């Protein structure tokens, strides 16, 4: 808990600490080898797993907002000619006003973390929240050692489901590499079609650099790269070039659909039910049933 408070001002570190705690709390709920202290009266292990999981995903949004507030404060100090009086300590204290309640930020003291987590679950929106993270690298190796897994695991997918009307649900699933699908037309990637397209935007730059996604799902990066290349206009605006352009785009959509279906079946399996939302109208199934009966 102390690590969460100490790392709250460093977004990248806060993300890693929260993700680690979410994984360890999940293992502690099913293993007797080690256990964590938590408020068992109101907050269970699944509460802490989902709380730290969402914190690892939402910290960037909060701290981007804080950076914006900090920049406005410095600008105001410069305009008011109060630079000499505005020290680093005072800037950090007045960076966030007391009446401003930023979401998903850790408290200043470890003693307030339990109450902070309780208020988070009380203030959840009415809609279902689903958090998904792919765990690899050192955390993957740590999880394998803690669970005494001998067979190699490429990565882990951490899924947590939050709803204000029910108990949070969290699970940790092993991930196998999704190999490139060579069925249908995926083997015949239109290299000829690529010659018909000229990119005026330069080479595609991967937004996430290099992550575990490239190891377990290289097909996803390949699809995005080809989608970027095919988004440029054809060299000649003719009926034939337009048909070739649409044909390639449809092939990419088909490849993406196959990839997502393979990913869902391989990684989630029966746990894909966690991705379902709530009924928008509970009376709808009964009304549909009566309508079908009347139309028979």
N, C-alpha and C positions, 0 to 999 in steps of 0.2 A: 504493500500500500504506500509505503514511503517513496518508492521509486516513481509511482504515478504522480505524486505531488511535486517531487523534485524535477521531473522531466516535463512538466506541463508547459513550460515556456520554450521548449525545443520541439517543434512539431514532429520531426522525423524520429527523434528518440522517444517521444510520447507515443507515437504510433507503434513502434516496435515493442515497447514495454507493455502497452495495452493488449497487443496481439499475443504476446507471450503469456500474460496473465489469463487471458481468455482461454487459451489452450490448456494451461495448467489447471485452472478451475474445472474445466470439463473433464480432465483426466482424474482429478481428485474425487469427483462424484461417482466414479465407477471403479476406482482402485483403492485398496486399503493400505498400500505402501506409503502413501503420503497424503496429507490432508491440509486444507487451508481453513483459517478461521473466517467465518462469515456469520452474519446475523440470521440465524436459522428461524427466528420468529416471523419475520416478514420477508426477508430476502433469502432465497435458496441459492444453491450452486448455479442453477440455470439462469437466475437473475444476474449473478455476477458475470457469467460467461457472456450473456447477451449485452450487458452493460459495457464491459471492456471491449467487446467486439465492435459495437457501434462507435465507441470512443476512438478506436484505431482507424475508423473510416471517416469520421467527421471532424477530426482535429484540424485538418488543413483548411476547411471552410471557416472555422472559428478564428484561427490565427491569421488568415488572410484579412479577416475583418478587423482584428486587433492591430495588424500592421497599418491598415488604412486609418484607424483612429489615432495611432501613434504619429503617423505622418501629418495628419491634420493638427495634432497638438503641437508638433514642432513648428509647423508653419505659423500657427497662432502665436507661439512664443517669439518667433522671429519678427513678426509684424508688430507685436507689442513691445519689442526691445527688452525682453526679459530673459535673454539667453544666459546671462550671468547668474540669475537666480534659479534657473531651471536645471537642476542637476539630474544625473542619471537616475537616482533614487526617486526623485519627485516625478520624473517622467513615467517611470514604471508604475508608480502608485496612482497617478491620475490618468493613465492611459485608458482605463475603462471606468466610466462613471459608476457610482454606487447603484443608481437606479436602472442601470443597463444590465439585463440578464442575458448573457450570451449562452447559447446552447452548447452542451457537451463539453464543458470545461471542468477540469478538476478543481477542487477547493484548495484553499491555501494551507489547510491543516489536515493531517490524516484523521484526526478525531471527527472531522465533519464529512468524511467520505461516505459513511453509511447513510447519513441523512441526505446527502447530495444525491446518492443513487436512488433512495426512496422517492425523492421529489422528481427525479427523472422519469420513473415509471408512472408516477401519479399524473404527470403532465404529458403522457404519450398521446399522440393524436388518435382519432377514432379508427383510422385506416391501419391495416397490417403493414408492418415494417419487416423487410427481409434483408439480412446482411450476408454477403458471400465474400470470402477471402480465400486466396490460394496461397498456401504456406509451403515454402521450399527452403533450400539452402541450409543454414545452421539449425534453424528451427525444425526442419524436417528430420535432420539427424538426431536432434534431442528427443523428439517425440518417438522415434523408432527405438532409441535406447531405453526410454522410460517404459515403453510398452513391450520391450523385449521381443521386437520383431526381427527375425533373421532374414526373411526374404526382402529384397530391395523394394523400396517404395519411392516412386518418382517425386511425389508431393502429396499434400493433404488439402482438402477443401473444407473450410469451416463455415457452417451455415447456422445462422440463428434467426429465429422468428419471434417478433415482438408484437403483442396485441394487448391493449389495455383491459380487455375482457377475459383474458385467459393467462395461464402460466406460460412464461417464455419457453421455447423449445430450441435446443442447440444440439448439434451433432458434428462429429469429425470423421470424415470419410477419406480413405486412401484413394489416390489418383493414379491411373495408368496413362501412359502416353497415348494421345490420339494420333495415330498414324494417318498419313495422307490417303484419302480414299481414291482408289484407282478404278472404280467401277463407273459405269455409264460413260459420260463424255469427259470425265475429269482427266483421263489419260491423254486425251487429245486437246491439250491446251492450245488455243489458237495462237501459235507463234506467228502465223501469217496475219492474223488479225492485229497483232501488236505492231506490225509494220505499217498498218493503215492508220495508226493513231500517233499523233505527235504531241508530246507534252510540252506545254509552254510554261509550266510551273516549276520545272526542274525536278530533280530526283526526290522520291518520297522519303521523308524523315520519320522514323518510328517515334511516336510521342512518348513511349515508356522506356526507350533505350534498350536495355537487355534485362529480362526478368525470367522467372521460372516458367512463364507462359510460353516462351520460345522453346523450352525444353519439352514440355508436356503437350503443347498444342502448336507446333510450327505451322500447321496449315492455316491457322487464323491470320498470322502475319503475312503469309503469302497471298491470301485472299485480299487483305487490305491493300497490299502493295499493287496488285493487279487492278483493283478497283480504282486506285488513284491514277494509274496510268491510263485506264480506259475512260476516265472521266473527261479527258481532253477532247477537243473537237477533231473530227476527221480532217485529213488534209484536203479532200475534195468533198464538197457538199453535194453529193449525188444520191440517188435512190439506193444504189448498190452499197455505197459507203454507210448510209444510215442503217440499212438492213444488217450489215456486218457489225456495226456498232451495237445495235440492240441485241443481236445474237450473242455477242460476247458478254453483255451485261446480264442477260438471262442465264448464261452459263455460270457466271459468278454467283448469282442469286441461288442457283441450283446447288452449287458447291457449298455455299454457306448454309443452306438448309440441311444438307447431308451432314456437314460438320457439326452443326448444333444438335441434330438428332443423335449422332454418335456420342457426342459429349454428354448429353443428358442421360443416355442409356448406360454409358460406361462409368461415369463419375457419380451420378446420383442414384440410378436404379430406382428402387421403390421409395427412396427418400425424396423423390421429385414432388411428392405431395406437399412438402413444405413450401413450395413456390406458389401454391394455390392461394387465392385471396378469399375474402369472405363474400357471402351472398349479398348482392346489392339490394335484393328484395326477397325476403323470406317467403312471401306469399306467391312468388312467381312459379315455383315448381307445381304447387297445387292448382293454380289457374291454368297452367299449360296442360296438366293432366286432365282437368275437366274439359278443356277445349278439345283435346284428342278423343276423349270418350264421346263427346257430343257429335264429333265429326265421323265417327265410325258407322 
